[in-house]
Amino acid sequence: MEILRTVLTIVFVLVCIALTLIVLLQESKSEGLGAINGMAETYWGKNKGRSMEGTLEKITKVLAVTFIILAAVLNINF
């Protein structure tokens, strides 16, 4: 059991580092004055799922869920 806990701890640290890096790679969500005129909706905004930003958001969601699950599992005293 101690080997499993060590492996999960290593995976947890790697997920933490990856989550931090992915969040730092994302662009700011502030749209500035473009939101007033309705210019915030561009081609990249409409096709966000296929863009780099959309991919980063999907990876962030997966890493966040993995982080929460690993934190809960590591908190259980087995």
Secondary structure, 3 states (H helix, E strand, C coil): CHHHHHHHHHHHHHHHHHHHHHHHHCCCCCCCCHHHHCCCCCHHHHCHHHCHHHHHHHHHHHHHHHHHHHHHHHHCCC
